[in-house]
Amino acid sequence: MIHRVFLFSLRRRRVAGNAVLFTLLSMVIGGIVVSVGVSQYQDADRAASVQSTVAEVNAIIGNTKQNFGQYSYAGMTTGIAVGSRIIPEHLQTSETAARNKFGGTIELRERLPAGSGAAELVYPNVPRAVCSSLINGTQGLAREILIAGTVVKAQNAPVNLAALNAGCSTAQVAEITWVIGRT
């Protein structure tokens, strides 16, 4: 009789031990699945952010060329761009100002010297993680592109990959300037 009780007790412990083992295994697998899911979400969110910013910049450049290119951008200011709805309404912060999704104040102005026939679109606070993708997605509409004043695309030339890499990886955030106008 004592032997049977002992065997029953052993079986119960084995079943309980297996349940604990299976529970721990399930938790480990669940943790792996959650971490992969979070990583995939972050990648998808970054890609969506890049695509929406590329679309915004391309829209601003295209609208500027279409509406003010024939005037050689003379007297172009951010206030005129906002008032003319060249800069999308969701980026406008007042009647004369706009802010990008990264918190930087957007500037659209005539390029100096006056009469150069070009304008500059300045996007500050662009995070390092989206910098090069943003330039790659918008470079087709710009005559020239600068990061923090350093040329990464010379006038009507292809993007210089070494300059792009250096400009986008130097700081946590970058200021990108697109020069637009007649080619």
MITORPA-691048 format. One record per residue (C-alpha): residue in three letters; x, y, z; residue number from 0. Coordinates in Angstrom, 1 decimal. Last residue first. Example, Ala and Ser with C-alpha at 12.3 -4.5 7.8 and 13.67 -1.06 7.14 Angstrom:
BEGIN
residuo / east / north / up / num
Ser / 13.7 / -1.1 / 7.1 / 1
Ala / 12.3 / -4.5 / 7.8 / 0
END
This chain:
BEGIN
residuo / east / north / up / num
Thr / 18.1 / 72.7 / -65.1 / 182
Arg / 15.5 / 75.2 / -64.0 / 181
Gly / 14.8 / 75.4 / -60.4 / 180
Ile / 15.1 / 73.5 / -57.2 / 179
Val / 17.9 / 73.3 / -54.6 / 178
Trp / 17.0 / 70.8 / -51.9 / 177
Thr / 18.4 / 71.5 / -48.4 / 176
Ile / 18.6 / 68.8 / -45.8 / 175
Glu / 19.3 / 69.6 / -42.1 / 174
Ala / 20.4 / 66.5 / -40.3 / 173
Val / 19.6 / 64.7 / -37.0 / 172
Gln / 21.6 / 62.3 / -34.9 / 171
Ala / 24.8 / 63.7 / -36.4 / 170
Thr / 27.6 / 62.5 / -38.8 / 169
Ser / 25.7 / 59.5 / -40.3 / 168
Cys / 23.6 / 61.3 / -42.9 / 167
Gly / 26.3 / 63.7 / -44.1 / 166
Ala / 29.0 / 61.0 / -44.3 / 165
Asn / 26.8 / 58.5 / -46.1 / 164
Leu / 25.6 / 61.1 / -48.6 / 163
Ala / 29.1 / 62.4 / -49.2 / 162
Ala / 30.3 / 58.9 / -49.9 / 161
Leu / 27.3 / 58.2 / -52.1 / 160
Asn / 27.7 / 61.3 / -54.3 / 159
Val / 24.2 / 61.8 / -55.6 / 158
Pro / 24.1 / 62.1 / -59.4 / 157
Ala / 24.9 / 65.4 / -61.1 / 156
Asn / 22.5 / 68.3 / -62.1 / 155
Gln / 24.2 / 70.7 / -59.7 / 154
Ala / 26.2 / 68.7 / -57.2 / 153
Lys / 24.4 / 66.1 / -55.1 / 152
Val / 25.8 / 65.6 / -51.6 / 151
Val / 26.9 / 69.2 / -51.2 / 150
Thr / 27.7 / 70.1 / -47.6 / 149
Gly / 25.7 / 72.9 / -46.0 / 148
Ala / 24.2 / 70.8 / -43.3 / 147
Ile / 23.2 / 68.2 / -45.9 / 146
Leu / 23.0 / 69.7 / -49.4 / 145
Ile / 21.1 / 68.7 / -52.5 / 144
Glu / 21.3 / 70.1 / -56.0 / 143
Arg / 19.1 / 70.3 / -59.1 / 142
Ala / 16.3 / 68.6 / -57.2 / 141
Leu / 13.4 / 66.6 / -58.6 / 140
Gly / 15.2 / 63.2 / -59.0 / 139
Gln / 16.8 / 63.5 / -55.6 / 138
Thr / 13.6 / 62.9 / -53.7 / 137
Gly / 13.5 / 59.2 / -52.8 / 136
Asn / 17.3 / 58.9 / -52.5 / 135
Ile / 17.4 / 61.9 / -50.2 / 134
Leu / 14.6 / 60.6 / -48.0 / 133
Ser / 16.3 / 57.1 / -47.8 / 132
Ser / 19.6 / 58.7 / -46.9 / 131
Cys / 18.1 / 60.7 / -44.0 / 130
Val / 15.6 / 58.2 / -42.6 / 129
Ala / 17.5 / 56.6 / -39.7 / 128
Arg / 19.7 / 59.8 / -39.2 / 127
Pro / 16.6 / 61.7 / -38.2 / 126
Val / 15.7 / 64.8 / -40.2 / 125
Asn / 15.7 / 67.8 / -37.8 / 124
Pro / 15.7 / 70.5 / -40.5 / 123
Tyr / 14.0 / 70.5 / -43.9 / 122
Val / 15.1 / 73.4 / -46.2 / 121
Leu / 13.6 / 73.9 / -49.6 / 120
Glu / 15.7 / 76.2 / -51.7 / 119
Ala / 14.7 / 78.2 / -54.8 / 118
Ala / 16.4 / 78.8 / -58.1 / 117
Gly / 16.5 / 81.3 / -61.0 / 116
Ser / 19.6 / 82.9 / -59.6 / 115
Gly / 17.8 / 86.3 / -59.7 / 114
Ala / 18.7 / 87.0 / -56.1 / 113
Pro / 22.0 / 85.6 / -55.1 / 112
Leu / 20.8 / 83.8 / -53.2 / 111
Arg / 18.2 / 81.0 / -53.5 / 110
Glu / 14.6 / 82.2 / -53.2 / 109
Arg / 13.0 / 80.7 / -50.2 / 108
Leu / 11.1 / 77.6 / -48.8 / 107
Glu / 11.8 / 77.0 / -45.1 / 106
Ile / 10.3 / 74.2 / -43.0 / 105
Thr / 10.7 / 74.5 / -39.3 / 104
Gly / 11.9 / 71.2 / -37.8 / 103
Gly / 9.7 / 69.1 / -35.5 / 102
Phe / 10.4 / 65.7 / -37.2 / 101
Lys / 7.0 / 65.7 / -38.9 / 100
Asn / 7.9 / 68.9 / -40.7 / 99
Arg / 6.8 / 72.4 / -39.5 / 98
Ala / 5.2 / 75.2 / -41.5 / 97
Ala / 5.0 / 78.9 / -41.2 / 96
Thr / 3.2 / 81.9 / -42.8 / 95
Glu / -0.5 / 81.6 / -42.0 / 94
Ser / 0.3 / 79.3 / -39.1 / 93
Thr / 1.5 / 75.8 / -38.2 / 92
Gln / 1.3 / 74.4 / -41.7 / 91
Leu / 2.4 / 70.8 / -42.2 / 90
His / -1.2 / 69.3 / -42.4 / 89
Glu / -2.0 / 72.0 / -45.0 / 88
Pro / 0.5 / 70.7 / -47.5 / 87
Ile / 3.2 / 73.3 / -48.5 / 86
Ile / 2.3 / 74.8 / -51.9 / 85
Arg / -0.9 / 76.0 / -50.4 / 84
Ser / -0.4 / 79.5 / -51.9 / 83
Gly / -0.4 / 81.1 / -48.4 / 82
Val / 2.1 / 78.4 / -47.1 / 81
Ala / 4.4 / 79.0 / -50.1 / 80
Ile / 4.1 / 82.7 / -49.8 / 79
Gly / 4.9 / 82.6 / -46.1 / 78
Thr / 7.8 / 80.3 / -46.7 / 77
Thr / 9.3 / 82.9 / -49.1 / 76
Met / 9.8 / 83.2 / -52.8 / 75
Gly / 10.7 / 86.8 / -53.9 / 74
Ala / 11.9 / 85.7 / -57.3 / 73
Tyr / 11.3 / 82.0 / -57.8 / 72
Ser / 12.3 / 82.2 / -61.5 / 71
Tyr / 8.8 / 83.6 / -62.2 / 70
Gln / 7.9 / 80.7 / -64.6 / 69
Gly / 9.0 / 78.3 / -61.8 / 68
Phe / 6.5 / 79.7 / -59.4 / 67
Asn / 3.4 / 77.5 / -59.6 / 66
Gln / 4.6 / 74.3 / -61.3 / 65
Lys / 8.1 / 74.3 / -59.8 / 64
Thr / 6.8 / 75.0 / -56.3 / 63
Asn / 4.1 / 72.4 / -56.6 / 62
Gly / 6.6 / 69.8 / -57.7 / 61
Ile / 9.0 / 70.7 / -54.9 / 60
Ile / 6.3 / 70.7 / -52.2 / 59
Ala / 4.7 / 67.5 / -53.5 / 58
Asn / 8.1 / 65.7 / -53.7 / 57
Val / 8.9 / 66.8 / -50.2 / 56
Glu / 5.5 / 65.5 / -48.9 / 55
Ala / 5.7 / 62.2 / -50.8 / 54
Val / 9.3 / 61.6 / -49.5 / 53
Thr / 8.0 / 62.3 / -46.0 / 52
Ser / 5.1 / 59.8 / -46.4 / 51
Gln / 7.5 / 57.2 / -47.7 / 50
Val / 10.1 / 57.6 / -45.0 / 49
Ser / 7.5 / 57.5 / -42.2 / 48
Ala / 5.9 / 54.4 / -43.7 / 47
Ala / 9.3 / 52.7 / -43.9 / 46
Arg / 10.0 / 53.6 / -40.3 / 45
Asp / 6.7 / 52.3 / -39.1 / 44
Ala / 7.2 / 49.0 / -41.1 / 43
Asp / 10.6 / 48.5 / -39.5 / 42
Gln / 9.3 / 49.3 / -36.0 / 41
Tyr / 6.4 / 46.9 / -36.5 / 40
Gln / 8.7 / 44.1 / -37.7 / 39
Ser / 10.9 / 44.6 / -34.6 / 38
Val / 7.8 / 44.5 / -32.3 / 37
Gly / 6.6 / 41.3 / -33.9 / 36
Val / 10.0 / 39.6 / -33.6 / 35
Ser / 10.1 / 40.5 / -29.9 / 34
Val / 6.5 / 39.2 / -29.4 / 33
Val / 7.2 / 35.9 / -31.1 / 32
Ile / 10.4 / 35.4 / -29.1 / 31
Gly / 8.6 / 36.1 / -25.8 / 30
Gly / 5.8 / 33.7 / -26.8 / 29
Ile / 8.3 / 31.0 / -27.4 / 28
Val / 9.9 / 31.6 / -24.0 / 27
Met / 6.5 / 31.7 / -22.3 / 26
Ser / 5.4 / 28.4 / -24.0 / 25
Leu / 8.6 / 26.7 / -22.9 / 24
Leu / 8.1 / 27.9 / -19.3 / 23
Thr / 4.5 / 26.6 / -19.3 / 22
Phe / 5.6 / 23.3 / -20.9 / 21
Leu / 8.2 / 22.8 / -18.1 / 20
Val / 5.8 / 23.7 / -15.4 / 19
Ala / 3.2 / 21.3 / -16.8 / 18
Asn / 5.9 / 18.6 / -17.1 / 17
Gly / 6.9 / 19.1 / -13.4 / 16
Ala / 3.3 / 18.8 / -12.3 / 15
Val / 2.9 / 15.6 / -14.3 / 14
Arg / 6.1 / 14.2 / -12.8 / 13
Arg / 5.1 / 15.2 / -9.3 / 12
Arg / 1.7 / 13.5 / -9.7 / 11
Arg / 3.4 / 10.4 / -11.1 / 10
Leu / 5.8 / 10.3 / -8.1 / 9
Ser / 2.9 / 10.7 / -5.6 / 8
Phe / 1.1 / 7.8 / -7.3 / 7
Leu / 4.2 / 5.7 / -7.0 / 6
Phe / 4.6 / 6.5 / -3.3 / 5
Val / 1.0 / 5.8 / -2.6 / 4
Arg / 1.3 / 2.5 / -4.4 / 3
His / 4.5 / 1.5 / -2.4 / 2
Ile / 2.8 / 2.4 / 0.9 / 1
Met / 0.0 / 0.0 / 0.0 / 0
END
